[in-house]
């Protein structure tokens, strides 16, 4: 039996809150990256998993989680806990980082528990909370406790985003479009299941990363939006039944351009059935495409092939975004442990504005597509 995991010199003690099922849960992928030492400033010491160590233990994914947790604890000393009540108090001199990767609706409560348990930095998965009101309350609670909250908006550090932004800066009157695709089947059954599972809607879910880019780099805020124009030829909105029989209305694909009062313009395109490549492209003043960079690119594809062999059956998007997930975690952990600026990482303030923009856009775009 190995000793319980503890952080080394210049490492943050990480508590992963919400692991999910092996090969399926985003939390699980965060865990294997840290266990694999892909984030040198992060020492994963505790996993808090209320569902699979509680009511979900015997349900789908429960036995797979139990087997993985048993092996991981024996090999690494990482402690698996049903609740924060089982996590020991933070030791003197240790900087504790919480990585919250649970259900979005649980995040306000989980953030409070992380603060109560001595976390000085919190990594919060997007979008942070279901509503603007909830995430603003979380922001205020963290600020009052002197806790820094940083967001898992990994596209903020993506290669294809930075390359497109750098290229666009060299071309006068250029225009950038960020394109996000997913791999759902274009059927009522497949999209209906997607709409129900992501009931917050496309702009608060799949396209929230692109909205965070707009807020982070293009001065987009609700107060600074001058106009929003939907591309009606591309866009589609449907009302479909989910597996429960309940109906949901959402965009299955959307494209729109935002112009700001400060003179910037940028476009977003998202398609639930568009495939597994996301990219950014730059157009010149005649609307001709002059640059494109994709994720995954050729370098990434070699890494994807390696990871597919290492974790057969895991969610494909883990692999294409693998380097970016590691980058965000390392920058947040290095900030927590050593005070290094988490360059490019979205703050909870950016997350608040991003959710505000999402809530503002939905009725505006719905009205244009009627």
Secondary structure, DSSP 8 states (H G I E B T S, - for coil): --------TT-EEEEEE---STTT-HHHHHHHHHHTTSSTTEEEEEEE-TTTTTTTTTSTTHHHHHHHHHHHHHHH--EEESSGGGS----TT--EEEEE-S-GGGHHHHHHHHHHTTEEEEEE-TT-SSSHHHHHHHHHHHHHHT-EEEE--GGGG-HHHHHHHHHHTTSTT-EEEEEEE----SSHHHHHHHHHHTTT-GGGTTTHHHHHHHHHHS---GGGEEEEEE-TTT-EEEEEE-TTS-EEEEEEEEEEEEEETTS-EEEEEEETTS-S-EEEEEE-TTS-EEEEEEES-HHHHHHHHHHHHHTTTS-HHHHHTHHHHHHHHHHHHHHHHH----TT--BHHHHHHHHHHHHHHHHHHHHHH-
